[in-house]
Each structure stands twice: as structure tokens, then as C-alpha cells.
Amino acid sequence: MQRLISKTPQGRFAHTLASACCTLLVCWSSNVMAVAPSIAISQIPLTVSIPAHPQILLALANSESMDGDLSGAIRTGSGSIPHPLLFPTSSPVNFTIPAGFTPPLDPGAAGLAPYTVNSGGVLFDNSPSRLNVAKAGLSAVLNAYIDSADFGLIDYKVGGLTEYTTWVYQMSNPGGFTFTNTIPISGEYVLNPCFGVNIALAFQTAQNCKALNIFYASQNITTKQYMLVSSSSDDPSVNDVLYAGGLDAVCMVYTGPSPPSPFGPPFSLAAYKAGGVTESYSNQVNSCARTTGPTNAGFVPFSTQVMYEMRGFGYYTTSETANDGNPVVPMTSSGAIPNAASVAAAIAQFTPFLAPETNSTGTREIKASATQSPMAGLMARAATIFAGNPPTTNGCVSHRYVVLVTDGLPTMDLNHNNWPPLGSTAAAGYGVTAAFNPDGSLAIGPGTNDQALIDVITNLRALNSGANPIQTYIIGVGAGVDPSKNPSAAATLTAMSIAGGTGTYFPATSPQAVTDALQTIIT
């Protein structure tokens, strides 16, 4: 089970004596209780001021990739599609419960739990997605510390929220897909969605596999367990699914791609920034997606053949606001002298938004819906929120912080231009670069052209300046920002942390690591 964050004993506040007016101030010191000095009892009546709680703004970067698990596969809604023939392959029903994660709705049994829970006709994500892991950690922090700190919550500001069916996609090696019953010594492979399917059945999946079996007549694919691929959208470097509607359960596109590569003519960095990059195929087997564009990871498939297999559900938006964020919960206090009722009331403000994602646009939980990552806008909104919350209460200065939880890098600048994340194949293909100083900070100037990153760094430095600086702590969730797998992402988040005044980010590649990082930061 997920470990609850421990709380310190009662008495978090240090007592200091105001020298001029003999007013006893109760001010935030730290999570370690200071020992009060012995003082003579004054004959002048003393007054006790309202404690100055620290103000902590929780910023959740809710891009679509947050639906992915910590390894990269986006499986939200898996096992809920109306095509049970795909449950063994593209849309599994159950997952193995990872250490430190408690499934939010159905705890499962014997180490397994369902990806999706149907409650009253609404589908709920029960999986160890990055979003669920982050929400569990934030909920634990709120339950442990809202009696002694004020919290707020923001995410990306998006428009046109629409729920879609999702398809995992596989990319072929040059020349097309090959199928086998022997696990290859080298190279990548996935389970063949048509293995063992009775193509004489009338089900859509069976008929889709029948058409594919005719196309691959020489390979008799219904008898082959594995399909050799060059890469999969489940790979950590891709972390994607297709959001669509009206496609067949299993389909494939071929004769292409056009152009042969998304990198180089007719496309350029300017075309990418404007969202103008697409890859197309002339032919398809079954109704399929013949034209697609890059994800926020900068990836668009351009292999000889691409196969799509239905998986679950997800969200896609028509727009993100580049220079603003969405204030989900305002800065909330449990009161100067908290009690059980005031603590419960404060936590209740956050509860609906930290619930598991559903397939309904009518529910209030934060959804992984942003197609890009406008982090600079998120930090701009943080500055606005703190400007509306004075740092001083009865002479006590509140310490103020932002805690950013993200699974990726900034991919949208303040002018609404898209940028592939540093370290990605797309960033290399379009010539996106960043230079870092010896201390790890970003060198803004020659060598750095990633405007999305420059804008975030600028806003983080602005927050961490002035008479009452606001520090930003960053938690990087998942394989995409794991320093052992993506050094460029690690360098980028480190530079952001330096700009935010905290020096280093917290990589979290397990559910327990997310909660531990949050505990370390808050204490």
C-alpha cells in the first residue's frame, strides 16, 4: 500500500518576541520545532497573531503523455473497448500492481488489478498512470500538511475538450511488417493482434484480421505470435497513442510516407512551430489513419507501414493557452487554528480534481488533455496567483513555493509556437538546441534557440526574484525525464530548477518515488 506521509508532532511553530511592542508572534520557522528560550513573564498583556502559513502552489503539467505509465505506454481505458479479441494484445484488461501504488478504485487481487473500472456507466482509470501516481502523491501531501500550510492547484489552460477512442500504433522495419513465432535475438517486437483470431467470425476484429491476412498472404499472420517492428508508440521515446474516431479496430497504412521524412524539405523548424508537419500514406487495409501529425514529443510515424490497434480512451483539445494557466483551486487554508472540520473542508476543495480520470467530459477531475506543454504560461499564472496573495500576515512573512509535477519538457512558447523537446529525434532533426553553463544553468544566447525553454527559464527567474522570492521545486515523473535514459531532459529540468532557486530536480521513476519526492520538498 502507498505509505502515508508522516507528520511531525504538534508544535511546528517557533515563538519569537517582538522587541518593540512585546507582541508574541507565531511565525512559520521550519518543519523542526525550535526550542523557545526562557523569558520573564511580562506584566504587559500579550497578543497572539494569526500564524503565517507558507503558501504552496501545486502545478500539475497535464499534457496527454501524463496518461502514460512510468515506462511510457498510454493505457488509459484499456480493457474497456467493445473488441475482446484485442484484450490479449493491444487492450489488456489487467495490470500487475507496481510497488508503492494503490489502485484508486479497484484494489484487485493476487497482484493484479483492472486498468479500467465501470461505475454507473462511466469508465474510470484505475491504472498506475503518471497522472494517477501524481494525484495520489498530491493527495497524500494535502492530507499530511494542509493544517500547517496553504495550498493551491493549477494546471494547463485548454479549450475544446473532447473524448476520443485511442489506438496504439506500431511502425514497421524498412520493407514492411514481418511476423514470426520465434522471438528475435535483436530488434524490437510486439504481440501480433491477429494471432489466433478466427477470421471466419463476423466480429469486426475478425474481419479486420481477415483483410490483413489476405494482404500478408505469404505469411499466414493468424498463426504467428509476434510482429517485428522498428518502434512502437508504447516506447518511452514515443509515449503516444492515436486519438481518433471511426477507424476499424485493427488497420494498417502503406505506400508512403509522403514526404519520406518529416525532417528537411518541404518541412522546416518554422513549419513545425506553426503545427504544419504531417505525414501521409496513399493506401490502407481497413479504415485507417492515413495522415497524422507530431505529438508533444515531436514524433510522427514515417515507417514503410504503420499498424493501428484499438486500445482505450483519451482526451484531445483544439487549443492550449500559451501564456496562461488554469487556476483549479485557489490558495486554500484550513484556518489559523485548524480543527478536524476545517481540515476536512480544505481538503474537500481539492478532492474532485484529484480523482481518477474518466471518459466523461462532465466530470471535474484534471484530465491529461493538453496536446502541448505550455509551461511558461503555467509559471506566468503562478506569478499572478501569488501577486493576489500578500506574503505578509500580521507581520509574519509567508514562505512561498511552486511545486511543478511534470513528465516532460516545455513544448510551447509564450507566442503559441510548438517546439520539440530537447533530446528527442525531432529536436535533432529540426536543429533545436540549448547550451548550459558549467553550473548547469541555461546559457541564454548563442547555442540556445529553444524559445519554449527560454520562456520558462525567464518566468522561473522572475518568480525567484524581488524582496519575497518564490522558489520552484520540480518533480520529473517517468522514463521521459529519467536522467539514466534521457540526459538532455535531465539537464533541462536541472536548469529549470536552478532558475527556480532550488538547484536540482527530483526524478521519480516509481510511485513511491513520487510520494517520497513530494514529502522531501514539503518538509
N, C-alpha and C positions, 0 to 999 in steps of 0.2 A: 504494500500500500504506500501511497505517497506520504512522505514524512511531513508532519505539520511543523511549521517554523516555530521554534521555541521562543518564549517571551522572557524578558528579564523580570526580576522581582519588582514589586511596586516600589516606586520612588525613583523615577528616571530623571528627576529634575534636580539641578544644583541650586542652592539658595545663596543669593548674594545680597549684601546690604548696601543700599544706595547711600552714599556718604552724605549727600546734601540734605535730603528730606526724611531720612530714616524710614523709607518705604521698602518693605520687603518685596523684592521682585522674584517671581518664579519663572525662570527662563530655561529654554532648552539648552542643554550642555552637550551631551553625547549619550550613547547607549550604556555608558558606565556611570553608575551613580557616584557623584562626588561626595566626599565626606565634608559636612559642614563644620566650620570652625566654631569653637566655643565663644559665645559673646555674652556680655552682660545684658540683662533684661532691661530694655529701655522703658522709662516712665511715660514716653510719648506713644499714643496709640499707633499701631502699625496697620497698614492696609495691604491686602494680598491682591496682586493684579492677575488678570487672565493670562494663563500660560501662552507663550508664543510658540505654537506648534510649527515644526518645519512644514513647508509646502512641497509636495512631491507630485509632479505631473507624470503620469504613466502614458507613454506614447507607443501605440501598437501599430506597426507598419503592416497593414492588412492587404498586401498585394496577393494576387491569385496563387502565387507559389507557396503562401503560408498554408494552403490546403495540403501540401505535400508532407510526407512523413520525414523523419530526421535524416533519412537516406536519400530522399528526393522524389519518390513516387507519389503522385497525387491520386489518392484512392477514395476521396470523399464520395459517399453514395454507393460504394462498391457492394455488390451482392443484392442490390435492390432493383436492378433492371429487369424488364419482362422477358429475358432471354436466358433461362437457366442453363442452356448448353454452354454458355460462356463463363459460368461460375468457376470451373476448374482453372481457367486461364486468365482472361482479361478482367473479370469482375468477381474475385473471390469473396466468399461470404464471411469468413472468419480471419482473424489475425492472431499471431502469438503475442501475448501481452508483454511488453518490454518492462524491464526492471524500473521501478520508480514511477510507473504510470498506473493510475486507477481509471478504467473506462468510466466516463461520466454518467452513463445511463444504465447499461447492462454490464455487470462485472464479469460475466462469462463463467466458465467452469473449465477445470483441468488445464489452465494456462491459455485458453482460447476465448475470444470474445468476438461478437459480430461487429463488422465495420459500420453497419447502419442499423438503427432501431426505428421501427414504425410505431408511432404513438398517436392514436386518434387520426390516422390517415396522413400525418406529417412525418417526413423522414428526418431523423436526427443523426448527425455524425458522431459516432461512438469511438472513432479511431484515434491512434496516437499521432494525429496530425500536428504540425508545428503550431497551428492556431489553438488546438485543444491543449497542447502542452503549455503554451504561453498563458492561456486563460487560467489554467489550473495554478500555475505559479503566481499569477497576479492575485487570484482569489485567496491563496494562502497568505500572501503578504498583507492584503487588506484585513483579513481576519486576525492576523497577529499584531498589526501595528496601527490600525485606524483609531485606537483610543489615545494615541500619543502623537499622531501626525495627521495633517490634512492631505487628502489625495484628490487628484483629478484624472480624467481619462480622455485621450484624444486618439483619432485615427485619421486615415486619408479621407479627403472630401471627394466623393464621387457622385456621378449622376447617371440616370438611365439604368438603374439596377434591374437585371434580367437573369432569370434562372435558365440554364441550358443543360442538356444532356452532354456528357463528356465521352471522348474516345481516346484511349491510349493509342499511340502510333509507333510503328516500327519502320526503320529505314534499312533498305537493302544494301548489300555489298554491290560493287560495280557489276553490271550484267543482270541483276535481279535476285530475288529470293531463292534460296535452296533449302530443302527440307531433308531431315535425316533422323535416324533412330540412335545415332552414336553421338555422344557429347564430344564436341571438338576439343582438341588439345589446346588450341589457341583461338582467339577471336571470341566474339560475343554471340550468344544465342538466347532465344526466348521460347516459351511453350507455344506450340502451334495451336491456334484457336480451333482449327478444324480436325484435329486428331480425334479419331474415334467417333466422329459425328456421322449419324446415319443420314446420308443425303437423300434417301427416299422419303423422309418425313416432310410434312408440309410446313413445319415451323420456318420462320424467316431465317434463323441462323442456319438451319439445314440447307435451305435453298441457296443462301449466300455461299456456303461452303461447296455446294454442288457446282455453282458457277466458277468458283476459284479452282476446283478440282479439274474442271474442263480446261481452264486456262493453263494450268500446270499439269496437263495430261500425262506427260512423260514421268512425273514424279509421284503420282498417286498420293496426294498430300494427306488424305484422311487416314493413312496408315503410318504417318511419320510423326513422332512426338515433338520434334524440335524444329525451329526455324532459325537459320543463320542470319544475323543482322550486322550492320555496321554500327548501329547505335539504336537506342530506344528512348522514347520520351520519359521513361522511368529512370534514366540515368541521372546521377546527381548533377552532371554538367548541363543537362537539358531541363529537368524538373518541370514537365509540361504535360498538358493534355489538350486535345481539340475541344473547343466549346462550340456546339452546333445543334442543329435540329434537322430532321427529315432525311438523315443518312441511313443506310442499311446497317444492320448490326455488325457485319464484317464486310469490308470493302477494300479495294486496292486501286491506286492510280499509277499510270505508267505513260511512256512516250513523253519524255521530258527529262529533267525540268527545263523550263524556259523562264529566264536565261539559264545557262548551265551552272552559274554560281551567283549567289546574292552579293558577292564581294567583287567590286570592279564594275566596269561599264555593263549595262547602262546605269547601274546604281552607284551612288557615292554616299559619303557621310551626310551630305546635305539632304539626300533623299531619305536616308534612314531617320534623320532628325525630324523630318516632316511626316513620317509614317508612310512613306511611299514605296517601301520594298515589299515585293510579293514574288512568289514562285508558282508556276502553273504547269499542269500536265494536260496533254491532249485527250488521253483515253482513261477509262475506268472499268473495273469489274464490279458490278453492283453500283448502287447510287452512292457517290463518294464526294470527298472534298478535293476538287481539282485545283483550287487556288487558295493559298494560305500566306500569312504574313508573320513577322517575328513576334516572339513573346517578349516579356520584360527581361528575359535572359538573353535577348538578342538572337534567338535561334529560330530558324525556319528550315524545314526539311528540304533537301535538294539531292536526294539519292536517286538512283535509277528507278526504283519503285518504292512506294510508301503504302503500308497497310494500316488501316484504322480498325480498332476493335472497341465496341461499346463498353463503358466502364460504370459511370455513376452520374452525379450531378455536380454542378458548379455555377459560379456567377461570372458574368462578363458585363462590363459597363461601357457606355458610349463615351464617357469622358471622366477625367480626373481634373481637379482644380490644382494648377501648378503652384500657385503662390499662397495657398491657404490650407488649413487642416480642418477637421471636423471635431468640435468640442462635444464629446459624447456625454461626459459627466463633469459639471463644473467643480471647482475646488470645494471639497466637502469635508466638514469637520464633525466629529462625534461630540463636540462641546468642550468647554473649558474644563469641566469636571465630569468626565464621561461616566455613564452608568450602562447597565445592560440594555436598556431600551434605546438610548441614544446611539450606542454602538451598532445595534441591530438596524436602526433606521438609516444610519450612514452606509452600512454595507448593502442594504437593500437598493440604494441608488445605483450600484454597480452591477448587481446580480443579473438583471435581464440582458445586459450587454456582454457578459462573460459566459453566457450559456452556450452550449454546443451549436454549431451551425446547422440550419435546417434547409429544406428545399422550398421554403415558403418566403416570398418577399414580404409577407405580412408580419413576420416575427422580428424582434428588436435586436437580436444578438449581432455582434460585429461579425461581418462576413468577409471572407478572403475574396475581394471583388475588384480591386484596383488592377488594371492591366499594366500600369507602370508604377514606379515608386517615386513620387514627388516629395522626397524627404526634406528638401529645402522649404517647401510650403508648410510641412509639418512643424519645422522649427520656427518658422515665421509666426504660425498660430500660437506656439508655446510662448513666444515673446509677448504677444498680445494678451494672452491669458494672465501672465504674471504682471503685466502692466496694470491690469484691472484688479490685482490682489496686492494691496500695500504690504511691504515686508515687515512693517513695524506695528506691534500691538502693545500699547501701554508702556512704551519704552523698550520693549524686548524686540530684537531683530530676528525674524524667522530666517533660518537657512532654507534655500530654495533649490530644487533639483528637478531635472528631467531624467527619466529612465526610459530609454528607447529600446524596444524589443523588435528585432528585425531578422529576417532570414536571408537578406541580400543587400545590395548596394543601391545608391541613388541612381535612377534611370530617367528622371525628368527634371529639367532645369526650371528656373522661375519664369521663363518665357514660353513654357509648354513645348519645348523641344525634347525629343527622345534621345537617349544615349545608351549604347550597350554597356553593361557593367565591365569594369576593368578586369582583366584576366580571362575574359571569355573569348571564344573563337571570333565572335562578331567584333569585339573591341580591337583585336589584332587585325581583322580583315578590313575594318574601316579606319584604322590608324588612330584610335583613341588612346591617349597616353596620359600618364601622370608621373611627376617626379617627386621624390621625397627627400627631405633634408636628413642629415646624419642622425638627428634626434627622433626621426620618424614622422615629423610633421610634414604637411603637404607644402611643396615648393610651388607657390602660385607665380607663374611666369613661364619662360621658355621651358619646354618639356612637359607642360601640363595643359591639355586642351579640353579636358573633360569638364564642361561647364556645369553639369549636374552636380559633380563633386565639389567644384569651386563654390557654387552657391550654398551647398550645405555647410562647408567649412566656414564661409563668411558669416552665415547665420549662427553657427555654433560659437564662433569667436565673439559675435555681438552679444549673445546671451551671457557669455562668461566675461563680461567687462563691466565697468562702471563701479559705483560705490557698493552695490549689492549684487555681485556676480552670481549667475545661475549656472551651476555645473551640470554636465550631461554625462550620464553613465550609459553604456551601450552593451547590450547582450546580443550576440550573434548566434542564432538558432539554426542548427542543421549543417549538412555537409557543404552547402554552398559557401559558407563563411568559416569553415574549419581550416585553421592555419596549416594543418598537415596535408590538406588536399587542395587548397586554393590560397597560395601565399599572397597573390595580388589582392584578394578580398581582405585577408588579414591585415595587410599593410594599409589598405584603405580605411578600414574600421579603426585601426590604431591611430591613424592621422586624424580621423574624426574625433576620437576620444581625447587626443592631445588638444585639439581645438576647443573641445568642451571642458577642458580643465581637469580631466580625470586620468589621463596618461595612457591607459590601456583598456581594451575591450574584454568582455567575458565570453569566450567561445563556449557554446553549450551544445554538445552532441548527444545528450541523453535527457530524458525527462527529469531525472534527479538533478542533473547539472543546471537546468534552467532554474529550478527552485532554489538550489544552493547559491547560484549567482545572485538571484534577487535577494535572498537572505543576507548575503555578504554586503550588497550595496545598501540595503535599507539600514542595517545595523551600523 
